[in-house]
Amino acid sequence: AVLGCALLMPTVLGEDCPSWCRCWSLGGAQGWAVDCSSRGLRSLPTLPRRTHSLLLHNNSLVSIPAGALDGLAHLQELQLWDNPWHCDCHILYLKLWLQDFSAPTLARLRCASPTHLRMKSLGQLTGSDLGVCARLLPNKCLQFFWRDLLLIAAVIIVLILVAWALKFSKKLVCQLTLGGWWLRSIPKTH
């Protein structure tokens, strides 16, 4: 029975095909086609890394989580049309990612909400359309930012201390040298 279940659930190079999707090999090194279209998906499933073709059209996706597509280095085809995209700060990742991946795909996607942006192309969205985005960077990026800022501050403090120590040491060497010269120039009285 376990073997029967394993045969029913296709495996993609050691990774499972997402539930509700169909996956098939495109042959050898080309990777996999993953068809998740018309499945009523509200969130992006975990995708195989060697996904070459990804069909996500005609679902209920409103945004794509930041970083969700970054690991798909083999991706060549992406279909995202006919999803109710909500155009606020959460759509920014998808917009920027698609600018690099496929301008035609970006131009084809339309906002479904909010009302004032309905039917506007994601490619035409501006910062003023998205409103105030308090958090444009994921939490991890902010953590790295503060860590890097602290490291830079520490390096600057160390450099200031080293410069001060060098200046002080030169002054001390000059004083010792002058002091030694002054002691030699004093006549010795016996």
N, C-alpha and C positions, 0 to 999 in steps of 0.2 A: 504494500500500500504506500509506503514511503517513497519507493522508487517511482510509482505511478504519479505521485504528487510532484516529484522532482522533474519528471518528463513533461508535465503540464505547465510548469512555470519555466519559461525560457531563461537561460542564463547568458549574459553578455560578457564574455571574457572574465568570468569570476564575479561579475556584478549582475544583480537581478534586474530584469526588465521592470520598469515601474508598473505598479498595479494599474489596471484599466488601460494599459497601453499595449501596442503590438511592437515587437522588435524583430528585425531580421538582419542577417549579415549582408553586407555589400561586397563581400569577397576579400579575403586576405587582409592587407594593411589598410584598406579603405575605411574600415570601421563598420558602424551599425546605423541603420535607419530606425528611428523611434517615432512611431505614430501615436500621438496622444490627442489627435484632433477629435472634435465632437464628442467629448467624454464628460462635459459638465464640470471640468476641473476648476476649482476655486484657488488652488495654489499649485506652484510648480513642483512636480515630483522630483525625487532624487534621480538624476540621469547618469547613465554610463559615461565614463570619461571619454571613450572612443566613439561618441556619437558624431556621426557625419551629417546626418539629415534629421532634423527635428521638426515635427509637425504639431503645432499647438493651436492651430486656428479653430474657430468656432467653439470656444469654451467660455468660462465665466471668470477669466483672469482679470484682475483690476490693476495689478502691478507685479513686478518681478523683484524678489528680495535682492538687495545689494550683494554683489559677488557671486550670485547663483550661476551665472553663465561663464565666469572667468576660467573655470577648469576645463572647459570644452575646447581644447586646442585643435581638434580635428573637425570641428563644425564648419560645414560649407553651405548648408541650406537651412533656413529657419523661416517657418511660416507662423505668423502671430495674428493675422487679421481676424476680424469678427470676434473680438473680445471686448468687454465693456471697460476699457482703460479709464482709470480715475486719475486725472491729471493734477496731482499735487506733488509735494516734495518726494513722495515715494516712487514716482515715475521717472525721476531724474536719472537714476542708475540705468534704466532701460534706454532712455533717450541718449545718454552719453555713450553707452556700449554700442548701440546701433549706429551711431555716427561713425564709429570706426569699422563696424562689421558690414553694414549694408545701408547706404543712404536710400535706395529705393524702398527697402522694407520699412525704414523709419518714416518715409513720406506717405506710405500707404496706411499706417496706423492712425486712427482717429480717437480723440477723447470722447468718452461717453458721459463723463461728469467731471467736475461740477457743471451746472447748467450754462454758465457764461462761456465755457470752453467746449461745449458739446459740438462735435464734428470738426474741431480744429485738429490739424495734423500735429502729431508729436514732434515732427521736425520743425514746425513753426513756433513751438512753445518758447517763451522767453522767461527770464527771471521774474519779471513783474507778473506774468501769468501764474506762476507757481506760488506767489505770495512769499511770506517770510518763512524760510526754511531754517529753523533753529539748529537742526543737526544735519548738515550735509555729509559729514563723515561718519562712518560706522564707529562704534565705541572703541574698537581695537585701534583704529587710526588715531583717535583722540588720546588713547593711552600712550601710543608711540610718540605722539606729539609732545606730551608732557614729559615723558622719559627723556626724549631727545633734548628738550629745552633745559631740563635739569643737568644733563650731561654737558651741554654747551656752557651753561653757567659755571659748572664745576671746573671745566677746562680754563675758562677765562679767569676765575679766581686763582687757580694754580699758576697760570702764566703771570698774573700780577704779583703773586707772592715770590715767584722765581726772579722776576725783574727787580723787585724790591730787595731780595736777598743778594743778588749780584751787585746792585748799587751799594748796598751796605757793606758787602765784602770788599769792594774796591776802595771804599772810604776807609775801612779798617786797615787794609794793606797800606794805603797811603799814610795813615796816621802812624802805623808801626814803622814804616820806612823812614818817615820824617823824624819820628821819635828816636830811632836808632841813630840817625845821622846827627841829630841834636846832641845825643849823649856822647858821640864820638868827638864832636867838636868842642865839648867842654874840656878845658885843660884839667889834667889830673894833678891833684896836689898830694904829695906824699909828706 
